[in-house]
Amino acid sequence: MEEFFVSTPQGRLFARHWPADGRSAPIILFHDSLGSVDLWRDFPALLSEATGRAVLAYDRLGFGRSDPRRGRLPPTFVADEALNLPYLCGKFAADSVVLFGHSVGGGMALSAAAQFPSVTAAVVTEAAQAFVEDRILDGIRAAKADFEKPGQFERLRRYHGDNAQWVLDAWTEAWHSEAFAGWTLDDALRRVTCPILAIHGEHDEYGSEAHPRRIGELPANGQSLILRDCGHIPHREKPEEVLDAVRDFLRDIA
């Protein structure tokens, strides 16, 4: 495993790389709204071992150890994240990659696949949202209230340092803004040409099963997998099932 920074026009992105001996397309991980490289914990290493592929995880701008970001996220922030893909691929010297995104990172992975179809071999989403619904907004409000309890905000600071308050505000304000209320992934989904696997927990507090159905059915090459007795973080709650599903899905993808 190695660590480095990826330079982009907006700032430096902290990244961690798990190499592999095989020549199959490497996997790039897109984290969730409060996530970071460190919050993936041991999953990237397990994913690399299970698939035989190199894995790259990075902190989005403003998160973890990447350069700070100021101001509110624009309503286009999900699609905008795709613009970092060429710089991440450059670090791999890869002309083909698999994109894996958790929660809002799933939407970012699909947006990147829509914008850069020639380099995207496949997409895996996990607990991804395809549109704005009350269940998501209610879950965000509940989480924001939890962070006001003693000691809870310190957990966020542990992973994001001085950026922690910006990270929390960016999440809660972006999803509750009027400009984002009509957001959907539909346009991106119609433009994705590679295979898609949408994984979702049946008890996900940040999105109903309508999301994996939309992601799995709207594109021509999509499929969905609902994990029983599972919430919003399948790779932590059901790691063996996630790894088995991803390994099987990628078996015939170079």
MITI-369469 format. One record per atom (N, C-alpha, C): residue in three letters; residue number from 1; atom name; y negated, z negated, x. Coordinates in steps of 0.05 Angstrom, whole numbers. Atoms other than C-alpha are relative to their C-alpha. Example, Ala and Ser with C-alpha at 12.3 -4.5 7.8 and 13.67 -1.06 7.14 Angstrom:
  code  pos  site       v       w       u
   ALA    1     N      24       0      18
   ALA    1    CA      90    -156     246
   ALA    1     C     -24       0      18
   SER    2     N      24       1     -16
   SER    2    CA      21    -143     273
   SER    2     C     -22     -14     -15
REM end
This chain:
  code  pos  site       v       w       u
   MET    1     N      24       0      17
   MET    1    CA       0       0       0
   MET    1     C     -25       0      18
   GLU    2     N      24      -1     -15
   GLU    2    CA     -69      17      25
   GLU    2     C     -24      -2     -18
   GLU    3     N      25       3      16
   GLU    3    CA    -141       3       1
   GLU    3     C     -22      16      13
   PHE    4     N      22     -15     -11
   PHE    4    CA    -202      46       9
   PHE    4     C     -21       4     -23
   PHE    5     N      21      -7      20
   PHE    5    CA    -266      69     -27
   PHE    5     C      -1      31      -3
   VAL    6     N       4     -28       6
   VAL    6    CA    -275     137     -60
   VAL    6     C     -29       5      -7
   SER    7     N      29      -6       4
   SER    7    CA    -346     165     -56
   SER    7     C      -3      20     -22
   THR    8     N       8     -18      21
   THR    8    CA    -376     197    -118
   THR    8     C     -30       1      -1
   PRO    9     N      29      -1       2
   PRO    9    CA    -447     219    -135
   PRO    9     C     -12     -25     -12
   GLN   10     N      11      24      14
   GLN   10    CA    -455     155    -178
   GLN   10     C       4     -25      17
   GLY   11     N      -5      24     -16
   GLY   11    CA    -428     106    -126
   GLY   11     C      29       0      10
   ARG   12     N     -26       2     -12
   ARG   12    CA    -366      83     -89
   ARG   12     C      19     -14     -20
   LEU   13     N     -21      11      17
   LEU   13    CA    -301      68    -127
   LEU   13     C      21     -12      18
   PHE   14     N     -21      13     -15
   PHE   14    CA    -253      17     -99
   PHE   14     C      27       9     -10
   ALA   15     N     -26     -11       8
   ALA   15    CA    -181      43     -99
   ALA   15     C      22     -13      17
   ARG   16     N     -24       9     -14
   ARG   16    CA    -111      21     -80
   ARG   16     C      22      20      -5
   HIS   17     N     -20     -22       0
   HIS   17    CA     -55      69     -64
   HIS   17     C      27     -10       8
   TRP   18     N     -28       6      -6
   TRP   18    CA      20      60     -67
   TRP   18     C      14      26       7
   PRO   19     N     -12     -26      -7
   PRO   19    CA      52     118     -28
   PRO   19     C      29       2      -8
   ALA   20     N     -28      -5       6
   ALA   20    CA     119     150     -42
   ALA   20     C      10      23      17
   ASP   21     N     -11     -21     -17
   ASP   21    CA     166     195      -3
   ASP   21     C       2      27     -15
   GLY   22     N      -4     -24      15
   GLY   22    CA     174     246     -59
   GLY   22     C     -25      18      -1
   ARG   23     N      23     -19       2
   ARG   23    CA     130     307     -71
   ARG   23     C      -9       5     -28
   SER   24     N       8      -3      28
   SER   24    CA     123     300    -146
   SER   24     C     -29      -8      -3
   ALA   25     N      28       6       6
   ALA   25    CA      53     296    -176
   ALA   25     C      -5     -30       0
   PRO   26     N       7      29       1
   PRO   26    CA      22     227    -162
   PRO   26     C     -12      -8     -26
   ILE   27     N      10      11      25
   ILE   27    CA       0     181    -218
   ILE   27     C     -27     -14       6
   ILE   28     N      26      14      -2
   ILE   28    CA     -73     159    -227
   ILE   28     C      -2     -18     -24
   LEU   29     N       2      20      22
   LEU   29    CA     -84      95    -268
   LEU   29     C     -30      -4      -8
   PHE   30     N      27       6      12
   PHE   30    CA    -145      86    -314
   PHE   30     C       2     -27     -14
   HIS   31     N      -2      27      11
   HIS   31    CA    -156      12    -331
   HIS   31     C     -15      -3     -26
   ASP   32     N      12       6      26
   ASP   32    CA    -179     -20    -396
   ASP   32     C     -28     -10       3
   SER   33     N      29       6       1
   SER   33    CA    -248     -45    -417
   SER   33     C      -8     -24      17
   LEU   34     N       5      23     -17
   LEU   34    CA    -243    -111    -378
   LEU   34     C      16       1      26
   GLY   35     N     -20      -1     -21
   GLY   35    CA    -194     -86    -326
   GLY   35     C     -11       6      28
   SER   36     N       6      -6     -28
   SER   36    CA    -192     -74    -252
   SER   36     C      26       6      15
   VAL   37     N     -24      -5     -16
   VAL   37    CA    -144     -55    -197
   VAL   37     C      18     -25       1
   ASP   38     N     -16      24      -2
   ASP   38    CA    -123    -127    -188
   ASP   38     C      13      -9     -26
   LEU   39     N     -12       8      26
   LEU   39    CA    -110    -137    -262
   LEU   39     C      25      16      -8
   TRP   40     N     -25     -14       4
   TRP   40    CA     -55     -85    -260
   TRP   40     C      23     -16      12
   ARG   41     N     -20      18     -12
   ARG   41    CA     -19    -138    -218
   ARG   41     C      22      17      14
   ASP   42     N     -21     -14     -14
   ASP   42    CA      50    -113    -196
   ASP   42     C       9      26     -13
   PHE   43     N      -9     -23      15
   PHE   43    CA      55     -56    -246
   PHE   43     C      -1      26      16
   PRO   44     N       0     -26     -15
   PRO   44    CA      32       1    -200
   PRO   44     C      23       2      20
   ALA   45     N     -22      -1     -18
   ALA   45    CA      84     -17    -148
   ALA   45     C      27       5     -15
   LEU   46     N     -24      -4      16
   LEU   46    CA     138     -21    -202
   LEU   46     C       1      29     -11
   LEU   47     N       1     -27      11
   LEU   47    CA     115      45    -231
   LEU   47     C       7      21      22
   SER   48     N      -6     -18     -22
   SER   48    CA     118      79    -163
   SER   48     C      30      -1       6
   GLU   49     N     -29       2      -5
   GLU   49    CA     188      52    -151
   GLU   49     C      17      13     -22
   ALA   50     N     -16     -11      22
   ALA   50    CA     213      72    -220
   ALA   50     C      -1      30      -1
   THR   51     N       3     -29       3
   THR   51    CA     186     143    -218
   THR   51     C       3      16      26
   GLY   52     N      -1     -13     -26
   GLY   52    CA     189     158    -143
   GLY   52     C     -26      15       6
   ARG   53     N      25     -14      -4
   ARG   53    CA     116     179    -146
   ARG   53     C     -21     -19      12
   ALA   54     N      23      16     -10
   ALA   54    CA      54     155    -109
   ALA   54     C     -17      -8     -24
   VAL   55     N      17      10      22
   VAL   55    CA       6     115    -152
   VAL   55     C     -27      -8      12
   LEU   56     N      28       7      -8
   LEU   56    CA     -70     107    -146
   LEU   56     C     -13     -15     -23
   ALA   57     N      15      15      20
   ALA   57    CA    -108      53    -184
   ALA   57     C     -28      -3      11
   TYR   58     N      28       3      -9
   TYR   58    CA    -184      48    -181
   TYR   58     C     -16     -17     -20
   ASP   59     N      19      15      17
   ASP   59    CA    -240       4    -207
   ASP   59     C     -22      20      -8
   ARG   60     N      22     -17      10
   ARG   60    CA    -288      43    -251
   ARG   60     C     -27     -11      10
   LEU   61     N      26       9     -10
   LEU   61    CA    -361      40    -230
   LEU   61     C     -10     -24     -17
   GLY   62     N       9      24      14
   GLY   62    CA    -388     -29    -247
   GLY   62     C      22     -21      -3
   PHE   63     N     -23      18       3
   PHE   63    CA    -318     -61    -247
   PHE   63     C      12      -8      27
   GLY   64     N     -15       8     -24
   GLY   64    CA    -279    -101    -196
   GLY   64     C     -17       1      25
   ARG   65     N      13      -2     -26
   ARG   65    CA    -299     -83    -125
   ARG   65     C     -16      27       3
   SER   66     N      16     -25      -2
   SER   66    CA    -332     -16    -141
   SER   66     C     -30      -7      -1
   ASP   67     N      29       5       0
   ASP   67    CA    -407      -8    -136
   ASP   67     C     -10      -9     -27
   PRO   68     N      10       9      25
   PRO   68    CA    -448     -42    -190
   PRO   68     C     -11      23     -17
   ARG   69     N      12     -19      19
   ARG   69    CA    -473      -6    -252
   ARG   69     C     -19     -16     -17
   ARG   70     N      20      14      15
   ARG   70    CA    -534     -23    -292
   ARG   70     C      -4      14     -27
   GLY   71     N       5     -12      26
   GLY   71    CA    -554     -11    -364
   GLY   71     C      24       2     -18
   ARG   72     N     -21      -3      19
   ARG   72    CA    -513       2    -426
   ARG   72     C      16      25       6
   LEU   73     N     -16     -24      -2
   LEU   73    CA    -456      51    -427
   LEU   73     C     -10      20     -21
   PRO   74     N       8     -20      20
   PRO   74    CA    -476     117    -461
   PRO   74     C      23       5     -19
   PRO   75     N     -21      -6      19
   PRO   75    CA    -437     138    -523
   PRO   75     C      21      20      10
   THR   76     N     -18     -20     -11
   THR   76    CA    -405     192    -480
   THR   76     C      17     -12      23
   PHE   77     N     -12      12     -24
   PHE   77    CA    -375     141    -431
   PHE   77     C      30       6       3
   VAL   78     N     -29      -6      -3
   VAL   78    CA    -302     157    -447
   VAL   78     C       4      28      13
   ALA   79     N      -3     -27     -12
   ALA   79    CA    -309     232    -433
   ALA   79     C     -13       1      28
   ASP   80     N      14      -1     -26
   ASP   80    CA    -357     219    -375
   ASP   80     C      18      -9      23
   GLU   81     N     -17      10     -21
   GLU   81    CA    -303     181    -336
   GLU   81     C      17      22      13
   ALA   82     N     -16     -22     -10
   ALA   82    CA    -265     246    -328
   ALA   82     C     -13      13      24
   LEU   83     N      14     -13     -22
   LEU   83    CA    -318     270    -279
   LEU   83     C       8     -11      28
   ASN   84     N      -9      11     -25
   ASN   84    CA    -288     224    -226
   ASN   84     C      27      12       9
   LEU   85     N     -27     -10      -6
   LEU   85    CA    -220     260    -228
   LEU   85     C       0      17      25
   PRO   86     N      -1     -16     -25
   PRO   86    CA    -237     312    -174
   PRO   86     C      -2     -16      25
   TYR   87     N       3      17     -24
   TYR   87    CA    -258     258    -125
   TYR   87     C      25     -17       5
   LEU   88     N     -26      14      -3
   LEU   88    CA    -194     218    -139
   LEU   88     C      22      18      10
   CYS   89     N     -20     -20      -9
   CYS   89    CA    -151     280    -131
   CYS   89     C      -5       7      30
   GLY   90     N       6      -7     -28
   GLY   90    CA    -187     294     -65
   GLY   90     C      12     -20      19
   LYS   91     N     -12      21     -17
   LYS   91    CA    -162     228     -37
   LYS   91     C      30       5       3
   PHE   92     N     -28      -6      -1
   PHE   92    CA     -91     249     -53
   PHE   92     C       5      27      14
   ALA   93     N      -4     -28      -7
   ALA   93    CA    -103     321     -30
   ALA   93     C      20      13     -19
   ALA   94     N     -20      -9      20
   ALA   94    CA     -65     335     -94
   ALA   94     C     -12      21     -18
   ASP   95     N       9     -20      19
   ASP   95    CA     -70     397    -137
   ASP   95     C      13      -4     -28
   SER   96     N     -11       7      25
   SER   96    CA     -30     365    -193
   SER   96     C       5     -30      -2
   VAL   97     N      -2      29       3
   VAL   97    CA     -31     294    -220
   VAL   97     C      10      -7     -28
   VAL   98     N      -7      11      26
   VAL   98    CA      -3     251    -277
   VAL   98     C     -21     -22      -5
   LEU   99     N      20      19       7
   LEU   99    CA     -55     209    -313
   LEU   99     C      12     -21     -19
   PHE  100     N     -11      22      16
   PHE  100    CA     -37     140    -341
   PHE  100     C     -23     -18      -7
   GLY  101     N      23      16       7
   GLY  101    CA     -89     102    -381
   GLY  101     C       8     -22     -20
   HIS  102     N      -4      23      18
   HIS  102    CA     -88      33    -414
   HIS  102     C     -25      -5     -17
   SER  103     N      22       6      19
   SER  103    CA    -131      19    -476
   SER  103     C     -21      23       2
   VAL  104     N      20     -21      -2
   VAL  104    CA    -197      56    -468
   VAL  104     C       6      19      23
   GLY  105     N      -8     -17     -22
   GLY  105    CA    -169      82    -403
   GLY  105     C      18      22      -9
   GLY  106     N     -16     -22      11
   GLY  106    CA    -120     122    -445
   GLY  106     C     -17      22     -10
   GLY  107     N      18     -21       9
   GLY  107    CA    -177     158    -478
   GLY  107     C     -13      14      23
   MET  108     N      11     -12     -24
   MET  108    CA    -207     170    -409
   MET  108     C      19      19      13
   ALA  109     N     -20     -18     -11
   ALA  109    CA    -142     199    -384
   ALA  109     C       3      25     -16
   LEU  110     N      -2     -24      16
   LEU  110    CA    -137     246    -443
   LEU  110     C     -25      18       2
   SER  111     N      25     -16      -4
   SER  111    CA    -210     267    -435
   SER  111     C       1      15      27
   ALA  112     N      -2     -13     -26
   ALA  112    CA    -196     282    -362
   ALA  112     C      19      23      -1
   ALA  113     N     -19     -21       3
   ALA  113    CA    -135     323    -381
   ALA  113     C     -12      24     -15
   ALA  114     N      13     -22      15
   ALA  114    CA    -177     363    -431
   ALA  114     C     -20      15      18
   GLN  115     N      21     -12     -17
   GLN  115    CA    -232     376    -379
   GLN  115     C      12      13      25
   PHE  116     N     -11     -11     -25
   PHE  116    CA    -186     390    -320
   PHE  116     C      30       6      -5
   PRO  117     N     -28      -6       6
   PRO  117    CA    -122     421    -349
   PRO  117     C      16      12      23
   SER  118     N     -15     -13     -22
   SER  118    CA    -104     459    -286
   SER  118     C      12     -20      19
   VAL  119     N     -11      20     -19
   VAL  119    CA     -92     395    -246
   VAL  119     C      16     -22     -14
   THR  120     N     -13      21      15
   THR  120    CA     -62     351    -301
   THR  120     C      28       9      -8
   ALA  121     N     -28      -7       6
   ALA  121    CA      14     354    -304
   ALA  121     C      10     -14     -25
   ALA  122     N      -8      15      23
   ALA  122    CA      22     301    -358
   ALA  122     C     -18     -24      -3
   VAL  123     N      16      24       6
   VAL  123    CA     -12     242    -391
   VAL  123     C      17     -21     -14
   VAL  124     N     -12      22      14
   VAL  124    CA      15     174    -410
   VAL  124     C     -23     -19      -9
   THR  125     N      19      19      10
   THR  125    CA     -28     130    -455
   THR  125     C      15     -25      -9
   GLU  126     N     -12      25       8
   GLU  126    CA     -14      57    -469
   GLU  126     C     -21     -16     -15
   ALA  127     N      19      15      17
   ALA  127    CA     -49      20    -526
   ALA  127     C     -27      14      -2
   ALA  128     N      25     -15       1
   ALA  128    CA    -101      76    -528
   ALA  128     C     -11       1     -28
   GLN  129     N      14      -3      26
   GLN  129    CA    -153      83    -583
   GLN  129     C      -8      29      -2
   ALA  130     N       7     -28       5
   ALA  130    CA    -165     152    -614
   ALA  130     C     -25       2     -17
   PHE  131     N      24       0      17
   PHE  131    CA    -223     133    -660
   PHE  131     C      -8     -29      -4
   VAL  132     N      10      27       5
   VAL  132    CA    -264      72    -681
   VAL  132     C      11      -9     -27
   GLU  133     N      -9      12      26
   GLU  133    CA    -232      27    -734
   GLU  133     C      -7     -29       0
   ASP  134     N       7      28       2
   ASP  134    CA    -246     -43    -760
   ASP  134     C      18     -18      16
   ARG  135     N     -18      17     -15
   ARG  135    CA    -185     -71    -726
   ARG  135     C      -9      -3      29
   ILE  136     N      10       1     -27
   ILE  136    CA    -214     -54    -658
   ILE  136     C     -25     -17       1
   LEU  137     N      26      15       0
   LEU  137    CA    -283     -81    -674
   LEU  137     C       5     -30      -5
   ASP  138     N      -6      28       5
   ASP  138    CA    -254    -145    -702
   ASP  138     C      13     -14      24
   GLY  139     N     -13      11     -24
   GLY  139    CA    -211    -155    -640
   GLY  139     C     -20      -5      22
   ILE  140     N      21       3     -20
   ILE  140    CA    -272    -145    -595
   ILE  140     C     -17     -24      -6
   ARG  141     N      17      24       8
   ARG  141    CA    -313    -196    -634
   ARG  141     C      15     -26       6
   ALA  142     N     -16      24      -5
   ALA  142    CA    -256    -246    -629
   ALA  142     C       2      -6      30
   ALA  143     N      -2       4     -29
   ALA  143    CA    -249    -235    -554
   ALA  143     C     -26     -10      11
   LYS  144     N      26       9     -10
   LYS  144    CA    -324    -243    -543
   LYS  144     C      -4     -29      -6
   ALA  145     N       2      29       6
   ALA  145    CA    -322    -310    -579
   ALA  145     C      17     -17      18
   ASP  146     N     -18      15     -18
   ASP  146    CA    -263    -332    -536
   ASP  146     C     -13      -4      28
   PHE  147     N      13       2     -26
   PHE  147    CA    -304    -318    -473
   PHE  147     C     -22     -21       1
   GLU  148     N      20      22       1
   GLU  148    CA    -355    -370    -497
   GLU  148     C      12     -27       3
   LYS  149     N     -13      25      -3
   LYS  149    CA    -303    -424    -491
   LYS  149     C       0      -9      29
   PRO  150     N       1       9     -28
   PRO  150    CA    -303    -468    -428
   PRO  150     C      22      12      17
   GLY  151     N     -19     -11     -20
   GLY  151    CA    -270    -435    -368
   GLY  151     C       8      28      -4
   GLN  152     N     -10     -27       5
   GLN  152    CA    -256    -368    -401
   GLN  152     C     -16      21      15
   PHE  153     N      16     -20     -14
   PHE  153    CA    -314    -330    -371
   PHE  153     C       6       0      30
   GLU  154     N      -7       1     -28
   GLU  154    CA    -293    -354    -302
   GLU  154     C      24      17       7
   ARG  155     N     -23     -18      -4
   ARG  155    CA    -228    -315    -310
   ARG  155     C     -10      28       5
   LEU  156     N      11     -27      -3
   LEU  156    CA    -269    -252    -317
   LEU  156     C     -15       2      27
   ARG  157     N      15       0     -26
   ARG  157    CA    -313    -271    -257
   ARG  157     C      19       2      24
   ARG  158     N     -20       0     -21
   ARG  158    CA    -250    -279    -215
   ARG  158     C       6      29       8
   TYR  159     N      -7     -27      -6
   TYR  159    CA    -238    -204    -220
   TYR  159     C     -24      19       4
   HIS  160     N      23     -17       0
   HIS  160    CA    -308    -176    -227
   HIS  160     C     -24     -11      15
   GLY  161     N      22      12     -15
   GLY  161    CA    -352    -224    -188
   GLY  161     C     -26       0     -15
   ASP  162     N      27      -1      12
   ASP  162    CA    -426    -216    -202
   ASP  162     C      -3      21     -22
   ASN  163     N       0     -21      21
   ASN  163    CA    -410    -156    -247
   ASN  163     C      11     -10     -26
   ALA  164     N     -15       9      23
   ALA  164    CA    -373    -199    -297
   ALA  164     C     -15       1     -27
   GLN  165     N      16      -1      25
   GLN  165    CA    -429    -206    -348
   GLN  165     C      -5      28      -9
   TRP  166     N       4     -28       7
   TRP  166    CA    -443    -132    -345
   TRP  166     C      25      12     -12
   VAL  167     N     -26     -10      10
   VAL  167    CA    -369    -116    -356
   VAL  167     C       4      -9     -29
   LEU  168     N      -4      10      28
   LEU  168    CA    -365    -161    -418
   LEU  168     C     -20      13     -19
   ASP  169     N      20     -11      18
   ASP  169    CA    -431    -135    -447
   ASP  169     C       5      30      -4
   ALA  170     N      -5     -29       3
   ALA  170    CA    -413     -62    -433
   ALA  170     C      21       5     -20
   TRP  171     N     -22      -4      19
   TRP  171    CA    -349     -69    -472
   TRP  171     C      -9      -6     -29
   THR  172     N       7       8      28
   THR  172    CA    -376    -106    -533
   THR  172     C     -23      17     -12
   GLU  173     N      23     -15      11
   GLU  173    CA    -441     -68    -539
   GLU  173     C       6      30      -4
   ALA  174     N      -7     -29       3
   ALA  174    CA    -412       2    -529
   ALA  174     C      15       5     -25
   TRP  175     N     -16      -5      23
   TRP  175    CA    -360      -4    -583
   TRP  175     C     -14      -7     -26
   HIS  176     N      14       7      25
   HIS  176    CA    -407     -36    -633
   HIS  176     C     -27      15      -4
   SER  177     N      25     -14       3
   SER  177    CA    -465      12    -622
   SER  177     C       2      21     -22
   GLU  178     N       0     -20      21
   GLU  178    CA    -485      58    -679
   GLU  178     C       7      28      10
   ALA  179     N      -4     -26     -12
   ALA  179    CA    -483     118    -632
   ALA  179     C      30       6       5
   PHE  180     N     -28      -3      -6
   PHE  180    CA    -409     106    -619
   PHE  180     C      18      -2     -25
   ALA  181     N     -15       5      24
   ALA  181    CA    -388      93    -691
   ALA  181     C      17      23      -9
   GLY  182     N     -15     -23       9
   GLY  182    CA    -365     164    -704
   GLY  182     C      18      12      22
   TRP  183     N     -15     -11     -23
   TRP  183    CA    -329     173    -637
   TRP  183     C      30       4      -7
   THR  184     N     -29      -4       1
   THR  184    CA    -259     204    -637
   THR  184     C       8      16      25
   LEU  185     N     -12     -16     -22
   LEU  185    CA    -212     236    -586
   LEU  185     C       9      27     -10
   ASP  186     N     -11     -24      12
   ASP  186    CA    -197     294    -633
   ASP  186     C      -5      25      16
   ASP  187     N       7     -24     -15
   ASP  187    CA    -234     347    -594
   ASP  187     C      15       2      26
   ALA  188     N     -15       1     -25
   ALA  188    CA    -203     326    -528
   ALA  188     C      29       5      -4
   LEU  189     N     -28      -3       5
   LEU  189    CA    -134     322    -558
   LEU  189     C       7      29      -6
   ARG  190     N      -6     -28       6
   ARG  190    CA    -138     393    -584
   ARG  190     C      -1      18      25
   ARG  191     N       2     -17     -24
   ARG  191    CA    -154     418    -514
   ARG  191     C      20      -8      22
   VAL  192     N     -20       8     -20
   VAL  192    CA     -99     381    -477
   VAL  192     C      25      18      -3
   THR  193     N     -22     -18       0
   THR  193    CA     -44     429    -458
   THR  193     C      26     -11      13
   CYS  194     N     -23      12     -13
   CYS  194    CA       3     384    -418
   CYS  194     C      15     -19     -18
   PRO  195     N     -15      20      16
   PRO  195    CA      57     337    -445
   PRO  195     C     -14     -27      -1
   ILE  196     N      13      26       4
   ILE  196    CA      32     270    -473
   ILE  196     C      21     -20     -11
   LEU  197     N     -16      22      12
   LEU  197    CA      69     204    -484
   LEU  197     C     -19     -22      -7
   ALA  198     N      18      21      10
   ALA  198    CA      31     153    -526
   ALA  198     C      17     -25      -6
   ILE  199     N     -14      25       4
   ILE  199    CA      59      82    -520
   ILE  199     C     -18     -20     -14
   HIS  200     N      17      18      15
   HIS  200    CA      35      29    -568
   HIS  200     C      17     -24     -10
   GLY  201     N     -14      23      10
   GLY  201    CA      55     -42    -587
   GLY  201     C      -5      -3     -30
   GLU  202     N       3       1      29
   GLU  202    CA      67     -54    -661
   GLU  202     C     -19     -22      -9
   HIS  203     N      19      22       6
   HIS  203    CA      24    -118    -659
   HIS  203     C     -26       2      16
   ASP  204     N      24      -4     -15
   ASP  204    CA     -33     -88    -619
   ASP  204     C     -24     -10     -16
   GLU  205     N      23      11      14
   GLU  205    CA     -95    -128    -637
   GLU  205     C     -25      17       3
   TYR  206     N      23     -17      -4
   TYR  206    CA    -141     -72    -614
   TYR  206     C       5      29     -10
   GLY  207     N      -5     -26      10
   GLY  207    CA    -113     -14    -653
   GLY  207     C      26       2     -16
   SER  208     N     -24      -3      17
   SER  208    CA     -64       4    -709
   SER  208     C      18      22      11
   GLU  209     N     -18     -21      -8
   GLU  209    CA      -5      51    -703
   GLU  209     C     -10      28      -7
   ALA  210     N      12     -26       6
   ALA  210    CA     -50     106    -730
   ALA  210     C      -9      14      26
   HIS  211     N       9     -11     -25
   HIS  211    CA     -75     115    -658
   HIS  211     C      22      15      15
   PRO  212     N     -21     -15     -13
   PRO  212    CA      -9     133    -624
   PRO  212     C      10      24     -16
   ARG  213     N      -8     -23      17
   ARG  213    CA       8     177    -684
   ARG  213     C     -19      23       4
   ARG  214     N      20     -21      -4
   ARG  214    CA     -57     215    -676
   ARG  214     C       3      13      28
   ILE  215     N      -3     -10     -28
   ILE  215    CA     -47     221    -600
   ILE  215     C      26      16       3
   GLY  216     N     -26     -13      -3
   GLY  216    CA      26     241    -607
   GLY  216     C       3      25     -17
   GLU  217     N      -4     -22      19
   GLU  217    CA      18     290    -665
   GLU  217     C     -21      22       2
   LEU  218     N      21     -20       1
   LEU  218    CA     -49     326    -657
   LEU  218     C       4      21      22
   PRO  219     N      -6     -21     -21
   PRO  219    CA     -32     360    -589
   PRO  219     C      27      13      -5
   ALA  220     N     -26     -14       4
   ALA  220    CA      24     411    -586
   ALA  220     C      23     -14      14
   ASN  221     N     -21      11     -17
   ASN  221    CA      62     373    -532
   ASN  221     C       0     -31       0
   GLY  222     N       2      29       1
   GLY  222    CA      52     301    -555
   GLY  222     C      24     -14     -12
   GLN  223     N     -20      17      12
   GLN  223    CA     101     245    -572
   GLN  223     C     -10     -29       2
   SER  224     N       9      28       0
   SER  224    CA      92     172    -588
   SER  224     C      25     -19       0
   LEU  225     N     -21      20      -2
   LEU  225    CA     133     109    -576
   LEU  225     C     -12     -27      -8
   ILE  226     N       9      26       9
   ILE  226    CA     122      44    -615
   ILE  226     C      19     -22      11
   LEU  227     N     -15      22     -11
   LEU  227    CA     146     -19    -579
   LEU  227     C      -1     -24     -19
   ARG  228     N      -1      22      19
   ARG  228    CA     169     -74    -626
   ARG  228     C      -5     -26      14
   ASP  229     N       7      26     -11
   ASP  229    CA     146    -146    -616
   ASP  229     C     -17       2      24
   CYS  230     N      18      -5     -23
   CYS  230    CA      91    -122    -570
   CYS  230     C     -28       2      -9
   GLY  231     N      28      -1       6
   GLY  231    CA      16    -129    -568
   GLY  231     C     -15      21      16
   HIS  232     N      18     -19     -12
   HIS  232    CA     -40     -96    -530
   HIS  232     C       6       7      29
   ILE  233     N      -5      -6     -29
   ILE  233    CA     -12     -98    -459
   ILE  233     C      30       4       4
   PRO  234     N     -29      -5      -2
   PRO  234    CA      57     -66    -461
   PRO  234     C      11      -2      28
   HIS  235     N     -11       1     -27
   HIS  235    CA      63     -60    -385
   HIS  235     C       3     -28      10
   ARG  236     N      -4      29      -7
   ARG  236    CA      58    -136    -381
   ARG  236     C      20     -13     -19
   GLU  237     N     -17      12      20
   GLU  237    CA      94    -154    -445
   GLU  237     C      28      11      -1
   LYS  238     N     -26     -14       1
   LYS  238    CA     150    -102    -443
   LYS  238     C       3      18      24
   PRO  239     N       1     -17     -23
   PRO  239    CA     150     -77    -371
   PRO  239     C      24      18       4
   GLU  240     N     -24     -16      -4
   GLU  240    CA     222     -53    -368
   GLU  240     C       1      24     -20
   GLU  241     N       0     -21      20
   GLU  241    CA     214     -13    -433
   GLU  241     C     -20      21       7
   VAL  242     N      20     -19      -7
   VAL  242    CA     150      19    -409
   VAL  242     C       9      16      24
   LEU  243     N      -8     -15     -23
   LEU  243    CA     178      37    -341
   LEU  243     C      23      19      -6
   ASP  244     N     -21     -18       7
   ASP  244    CA     241      66    -371
   ASP  244     C     -10      24     -15
   ALA  245     N      11     -22      16
   ALA  245    CA     201     107    -421
   ALA  245     C     -16      20      18
   VAL  246     N      16     -18     -18
   VAL  246    CA     153     134    -367
   VAL  246     C      19      15      19
   ARG  247     N     -18     -14     -18
   ARG  247    CA     210     150    -319
   ARG  247     C      14      23     -15
   ASP  248     N     -14     -21      15
   ASP  248    CA     248     189    -373
   ASP  248     C     -19      22      -7
   PHE  249     N      20     -20       8
   PHE  249    CA     184     224    -396
   PHE  249     C      -7      19      23
   LEU  250     N       8     -16     -24
   LEU  250    CA     167     247    -325
   LEU  250     C      23      13      15
   ARG  251     N     -24      -9     -15
   ARG  251    CA     238     265    -305
   ARG  251     C      -1      30       7
   ASP  252     N       0     -29      -4
   ASP  252    CA     228     340    -312
   ASP  252     C     -28      11       7
   ILE  253     N      28      -9      -7
   ILE  253    CA     154     342    -291
   ILE  253     C      -3      -2      30
   ALA  254     N       1      -1     -29
   ALA  254    CA     143     364    -220
   ALA  254     C     -23     -17      11
REM end
